[in-house]
Amino acid sequence: MYRVDRNNFYKEQKNATVYTPQRASEFLFSILERYIPVSGYVLDPCVGKGSLIEPFKRAGYAYMGIDIEDQGFPSTIIENYLTLDYNFFAESPSLVVMNPPFNVDQKTKSYIKEHYSGRPLLPEVWLMKTIELFGTKIPMVLFTPYGFRLNQSQNSKRWRKFILGHYPEISSIISLPKDVFDGILFHSEILIFNVDGLKAHYFLPDL
Ligand SMILES: C[S@@+](CC[C@H](N)C(=O)[O-])C[C@H]1O[C@@H](n2cnc3c(N)ncnc32)[C@H](O)[C@@H]1O
């Protein structure tokens, strides 16, 4: 019989401070660089220490890193991303990269309950917020658990939103090994939206 208490996933859930491994950031940069104009800027709305945005910064892209708390990324803007409106940004970014938290503080939880109906997955909240700010055509990178794309029924709100075009089509998927994050096993993948020209699917290569 299947025993939940023997499944390490429940003991070792991904928390808010699990950073993007360098091999994932470098690989993302290597496939995206040619499609993202250096003239724009790259936004990470949950930037942490900056692991995900780092290769873009190093390559000379302008960047903006937002986080609810300062975790050491230079010039982090300390804000709750979910409460910002478009006027906060002088212009739309040319790419939004997101490895959203899978747990949030009580205040953010209440905010989500009030502003988004049901109990959406946190990556979906970040996706909805980014679409609300910049529209459905904005190029985006989103880390999600597999369940975001797969674990749905035909009446799931998320399923309907994909079918009806409220969410953009997925341009490309990057499969991640379960042990890609430091110290935990977590089933996740990276979805890329609104970037034409990529392969439909990649397995994350070694560095
Ligand atoms: C999984 S970490 C990812 C950090 C970094 N982008 C990376 O890839 O390594 C998620 C980050 O989201 C931040 N965060 C949590 N709630 C937030 C909110 N409401 N607005 C902005 N950032 C938030 C956390 O502080 C944490 O740094």
The ligand as an SDF file (V2000), in Angstrom:
LIG
                    3D

 27 29  0  0  0  0  0  0  0  0999 V2000
   12.4490   29.9830   -4.4520 C   0  0  0  0  0  0  0  0  0  0  0  0
   13.1600   31.5690   -4.0060 S   0  0  0  0  0  0  0  0  0  0  0  0
   13.9000   31.9990   -5.5560 C   0  0  0  0  0  0  0  0  0  0  0  0
   14.9780   33.0040   -5.4430 C   0  0  0  0  0  0  0  0  0  0  0  0
   15.7550   33.3060   -6.7540 C   0  0  0  0  0  0  0  0  0  0  0  0
   14.9180   33.8920   -7.7810 N   0  0  0  0  0  0  0  0  0  0  0  0
   16.4160   32.0760   -7.3180 C   0  0  0  0  0  0  0  0  0  0  0  0
   16.0090   31.6620   -8.3870 O   0  0  0  0  0  0  0  0  0  0  0  0
   17.3160   31.5330   -6.6890 O   0  0  0  0  0  0  0  0  0  0  0  0
   11.6970   32.5660   -3.8710 C   0  0  0  0  0  0  0  0  0  0  0  0
   11.8980   33.9890   -3.4130 C   0  0  0  0  0  0  0  0  0  0  0  0
   10.6370   34.6530   -3.3960 O   0  0  0  0  0  0  0  0  0  0  0  0
   10.6460   35.6190   -2.3630 C   0  0  0  0  0  0  0  0  0  0  0  0
    9.2420   36.0310   -2.0910 N   0  0  0  0  0  0  0  0  0  0  0  0
    8.3290   35.4050   -1.3160 C   0  0  0  0  0  0  0  0  0  0  0  0
    7.1510   36.0880   -1.3330 N   0  0  0  0  0  0  0  0  0  0  0  0
    7.3540   37.1740   -2.1340 C   0  0  0  0  0  0  0  0  0  0  0  0
    6.5200   38.2550   -2.5510 C   0  0  0  0  0  0  0  0  0  0  0  0
    5.2550   38.3460   -2.1550 N   0  0  0  0  0  0  0  0  0  0  0  0
    7.0410   39.1930   -3.3840 N   0  0  0  0  0  0  0  0  0  0  0  0
    8.3310   39.1010   -3.7960 C   0  0  0  0  0  0  0  0  0  0  0  0
    9.1650   38.0930   -3.4320 N   0  0  0  0  0  0  0  0  0  0  0  0
    8.6800   37.1390   -2.6230 C   0  0  0  0  0  0  0  0  0  0  0  0
   11.3670   34.9150   -1.2390 C   0  0  0  0  0  0  0  0  0  0  0  0
   11.8690   35.8370   -0.3060 O   0  0  0  0  0  0  0  0  0  0  0  0
   12.4660   34.1550   -2.0000 C   0  0  0  0  0  0  0  0  0  0  0  0
   13.6430   34.9130   -2.0740 O   0  0  0  0  0  0  0  0  0  0  0  0
  1  2  1  0
  2  3  1  0
  2 10  1  0
  3  4  1  0
  4  5  1  0
  5  6  1  0
  5  7  1  0
  7  8  2  0
  7  9  1  0
 10 11  1  0
 11 12  1  0
 11 26  1  0
 12 13  1  0
 13 14  1  0
 13 24  1  0
 14 15  1  0
 14 23  1  0
 15 16  2  0
 16 17  1  0
 17 18  1  0
 17 23  2  0
 18 19  1  0
 18 20  2  0
 20 21  1  0
 21 22  2  0
 22 23  1  0
 24 25  1  0
 24 26  1  0
 26 27  1  0
M  CHG  2   2   1   9  -1
M  END
$$$$
